[in-house]
């Protein structure tokens, strides 16, 4: 077991009082060996604590102390799981990790399928690598909600898609979760000609029948890059096939809203972009329960922008840019949306050039901003003629907290390539602020905002693993 290695100690915390320092490892709490911060959370709920730690020099020390029931230790750990991330047991024909380019950072090639990360941070899991003890622990601690990658409810087809015999056990596993009163969100990665059409209708009906434990269903299109080597025949959705998916799903969405007032089933933004249709209104997203899965990102962005615009009109101190030319760098999928929002502003003496970036690194079928590399952005910006004063780039293309692009270029290095100021944009509110008051705008990498909304790790702050 790797145990819990501390990487920082919060000032004024119990940990500081105990003289814990970065490099110390927590081995046990009250005699319980820790697998993850879930174990730590439950063990640390006692008021009388025996804490076995190991210092960086290998020396072990037992600390005994009393604490309040809800008093936190106040440390940040190297990882939320101390015994290593549970790896995926599948060989999915659509796996995006298998399509990552060579020579990129190692973390992009990790196939995690860990129910603890599902509970803590909303990672989607297939449950094919889970055994009896895993389910018992979920039941014991009532780890709810979880996030389940369904893909399809046809057991034979699910085995074929995931290339794993255990994939056919989904129905029994969901039955067990329901019996333990565990709730879950679901996801389908839709593959054209494979789990769409009648299979999609079957999956939707089967998951709808599992309410109220099934909380939502997200349907996202398969992503295909130029590095895909799997011989399984997959093809991307086009305008016609995307429209067909929308029409199929709209039938169930309408039915659900009439019966319950909620949509329940949500499509990834890409389907609407591909079909040339407007994304649904905000009410259809029911508070955006799967925002970090790409569900409703465009509508949420527009809502934030509109709210900021309304506040700006009411405020007397909203700055007005003069003689300013800004480049807005983005993935090709949302370029027209960002341009449309910018044109609505009509800010005097402000020139805005939206720069759609073809993803030559992964392949041009990959059109989202979060998968853009620094070098592709640089190449697209070089095509812009004339002078520009500032460059706005999507914060989603950077790793949270580190400011590093997928191709291992730092934000500082990227900024050094240009004479103009470079700032990041994280959402509609930030976009409005950057366009209307660039002189005072600072695009700080906001870990808390970028942190997954659905996290159950109530003791975490700013996306760190804390307790």
HELIX and SHEET records of a PDB file:
HELIX    1   1 UNK A   14  UNK A   17  1                                   4    
HELIX    2   2 UNK A   37  UNK A   43  1                                   7    
HELIX    3   3 UNK A   97  UNK A   99  5                                   3    
HELIX    4   4 UNK A  106  UNK A  109  5                                   4    
HELIX    5   5 UNK A  115  UNK A  121  1                                   7    
HELIX    6   6 UNK A  132  UNK A  141  1                                  10    
HELIX    7   7 UNK A  155  UNK A  162  1                                   8    
HELIX    8   8 UNK A  165  UNK A  169  5                                   5    
HELIX    9   9 UNK A  170  UNK A  179  1                                  10    
HELIX   10  10 UNK A  197  UNK A  208  1                                  12    
HELIX   11  11 UNK A  239  UNK A  260  1                                  22    
HELIX   12  12 UNK A  269  UNK A  275  1                                   7    
HELIX   13  13 UNK A  282  UNK A  285  5                                   4    
HELIX   14  14 UNK A  291  UNK A  293  5                                   3    
HELIX   15  15 UNK A  297  UNK A  314  1                                  18    
HELIX   16  16 UNK A  332  UNK A  334  5                                   3    
HELIX   17  17 UNK A  335  UNK A  345  1                                  11    
HELIX   18  18 UNK A  369  UNK A  371  5                                   3    
HELIX   19  19 UNK A  374  UNK A  382  1                                   9    
HELIX   20  20 UNK A  395  UNK A  397  5                                   3    
HELIX   21  21 UNK A  411  UNK A  416  1                                   6    
HELIX   22  22 UNK A  428  UNK A  436  1                                   9    
HELIX   23  23 UNK A  438  UNK A  440  5                                   3    
HELIX   24  24 UNK A  447  UNK A  450  1                                   4    
SHEET    1   A 4 UNK A  32  UNK A  33  0                                        
SHEET    2   A 4 UNK A  25  UNK A  29 -1                                        
SHEET    3   A 4 UNK A   4  UNK A   9 -1                                        
SHEET    4   A 4 UNK A  75  UNK A  77 -1                                        
SHEET    1   B 4 UNK A  32  UNK A  33  0                                        
SHEET    2   B 4 UNK A  25  UNK A  29 -1                                        
SHEET    3   B 4 UNK A  48  UNK A  54 -1                                        
SHEET    4   B 4 UNK A  60  UNK A  66 -1                                        
SHEET    1   C 4 UNK A 146  UNK A 149  0                                        
SHEET    2   C 4 UNK A 184  UNK A 190  1                                        
SHEET    3   C 4 UNK A 214  UNK A 221  1                                        
SHEET    4   C 4 UNK A 265  UNK A 267  1                                        
SHEET    1   D 4 UNK A 350  UNK A 357  0                                        
SHEET    2   D 4 UNK A 324  UNK A 331  1                                        
SHEET    3   D 4 UNK A 390  UNK A 394  1                                        
SHEET    4   D 4 UNK A 421  UNK A 425  1                                        
END                                                                             
